[in-house]
Amino acid sequence: MGLPEKRVIASVESDLFPGMKEWIVEFSGQEIPFEADYESLGSFSDQEHLNSSNDFCDRVFRDFFIGLADVCSDEAGKAAFFEKVENIYFKCKDTNPTVSIDDKTMNVGMTYLDESSRPSRSEYVAMIEELL
């Protein structure tokens, strides 16, 4: 893993995840642990996406978290989500994004690919709601 990936990891750990954890509590009323497979960042062949860690974080995580907030926008959504999910695990990949739930862990396969190949907020809502 090179310096660009290490910078992204540092940004995710110090800037993005603490804010996202607070935001999850704000919109859901409950804390939910999450972690990322940082080694998966090193698997990308196209390193251009790592030029700006903030841009990368925004592009990769933003729509998922906003979609999750939409799902948890009412008591029914919150109850359904927390009934099935106890933590979230992110893995970056260079193929199509995926969302699944295994043993109360929501596995989110994120991608850095161009905007047209990443799910929108509403697509994430549909993927999450289908699992609940």
C-alpha positions as CSV (number, residue, x, y, z in Angstrom):
1,M,0.0,0.0,0.0
2,G,1.4,3.3,-1.1
3,L,1.3,6.8,0.3
4,P,-1.9,7.9,-1.5
5,E,-3.8,4.9,0.0
6,K,-2.4,5.7,3.4
7,R,-3.6,9.3,3.2
8,V,-7.1,8.1,2.2
9,I,-7.2,5.8,5.2
10,A,-6.0,8.5,7.5
11,S,-8.7,10.9,6.1
12,V,-11.4,8.2,6.5
13,E,-10.4,7.4,10.1
14,S,-9.9,10.9,11.3
15,D,-12.4,13.0,9.3
16,L,-15.1,10.9,7.7
17,F,-16.0,8.1,10.0
18,P,-16.2,10.1,13.3
19,G,-18.6,12.5,11.6
20,M,-20.6,9.7,10.0
21,K,-20.9,7.9,13.4
22,E,-22.3,11.1,14.9
23,W,-24.6,11.6,12.0
24,I,-25.9,8.0,12.2
25,V,-26.8,8.6,15.9
26,E,-28.5,11.8,14.9
27,F,-30.8,10.3,12.3
28,S,-31.3,6.9,13.8
29,G,-31.1,7.6,17.5
30,Q,-28.7,4.7,17.9
31,E,-25.0,4.1,17.4
32,I,-23.9,1.5,14.9
33,P,-20.3,0.4,14.6
34,F,-18.7,0.3,11.2
35,E,-15.3,-0.5,9.8
36,A,-13.6,-0.7,6.4
37,D,-11.3,-3.1,4.7
38,Y,-8.5,-0.6,4.1
39,E,-6.4,-3.1,2.3
40,S,-8.9,-3.2,-0.5
41,L,-7.9,0.4,-1.4
42,G,-4.5,-1.0,-2.5
43,S,-6.2,-3.3,-5.1
44,F,-7.2,-0.5,-7.5
45,S,-5.2,-0.4,-10.7
46,D,-6.3,3.2,-11.4
47,Q,-4.7,5.4,-8.7
48,E,-6.1,8.6,-10.1
49,H,-9.1,8.4,-7.8
50,L,-6.8,8.8,-4.8
51,N,-5.5,12.2,-5.8
52,S,-7.8,13.9,-3.3
53,S,-8.8,11.8,-0.3
54,N,-11.7,14.1,0.5
55,D,-13.1,13.8,-3.0
56,F,-12.7,10.0,-2.9
57,C,-14.5,9.8,0.5
58,D,-17.3,12.0,-0.7
59,R,-17.7,10.1,-4.0
60,V,-17.6,6.7,-2.4
61,F,-19.5,7.1,0.9
62,R,-21.8,10.1,0.4
63,D,-24.8,8.5,-1.4
64,F,-24.7,5.4,0.8
65,F,-25.0,7.3,4.0
66,I,-27.6,9.6,2.7
67,G,-29.6,6.6,1.5
68,L,-29.2,5.0,4.9
69,A,-30.6,8.2,6.5
70,D,-33.6,8.0,4.1
71,V,-34.3,4.4,5.1
72,C,-34.1,5.4,8.8
73,S,-36.2,8.5,8.4
74,D,-39.2,7.0,10.3
75,E,-39.7,4.6,13.2
76,A,-40.6,1.7,10.9
77,G,-37.4,2.1,8.9
78,K,-35.2,2.5,12.1
79,A,-36.8,-0.6,13.6
80,A,-36.4,-2.7,10.4
81,F,-32.8,-1.6,10.0
82,F,-31.7,-2.2,13.6
83,E,-33.5,-5.5,13.8
84,K,-31.3,-6.9,11.0
85,V,-28.1,-4.9,11.3
86,E,-25.6,-4.5,14.2
87,N,-22.6,-3.2,12.2
88,I,-21.6,-2.1,8.8
89,Y,-18.5,-3.3,6.9
90,F,-17.2,-1.4,3.9
91,K,-15.0,-2.9,1.3
92,C,-13.7,-0.9,-1.7
93,K,-13.8,-2.7,-5.0
94,D,-13.4,-1.9,-8.6
95,T,-16.5,-3.7,-9.8
96,N,-20.2,-3.0,-9.3
97,P,-21.3,-2.0,-5.8
98,T,-23.2,-4.4,-3.7
99,V,-25.0,-4.4,-0.4
100,S,-25.8,-7.6,1.6
101,I,-26.5,-8.6,5.2
102,D,-24.8,-11.6,6.7
103,D,-25.0,-12.4,10.4
104,K,-26.3,-8.9,11.3
105,T,-23.4,-7.3,9.4
106,M,-24.3,-5.1,6.4
107,N,-21.6,-5.6,3.9
108,V,-21.2,-2.7,1.5
109,G,-19.0,-3.1,-1.5
110,M,-18.2,0.4,-2.5
111,T,-16.6,1.5,-5.8
112,Y,-14.6,4.5,-6.9
113,L,-15.7,4.1,-10.5
114,D,-17.1,7.1,-12.4
115,E,-20.4,8.6,-11.2
116,S,-22.5,6.7,-13.8
117,S,-21.5,3.3,-12.4
118,R,-22.1,4.1,-8.7
119,P,-25.5,3.8,-7.2
120,S,-27.4,7.0,-6.5
121,R,-29.0,7.8,-3.2
122,S,-32.3,6.3,-4.3
123,E,-30.6,3.2,-5.6
124,Y,-29.0,2.7,-2.2
125,V,-32.3,3.2,-0.5
126,A,-33.8,0.5,-2.8
127,M,-30.9,-1.9,-2.1
128,I,-31.1,-1.5,1.6
129,E,-34.9,-1.7,1.8
130,E,-34.9,-4.9,-0.2
131,L,-32.7,-6.5,2.5
132,L,-34.9,-5.4,5.3
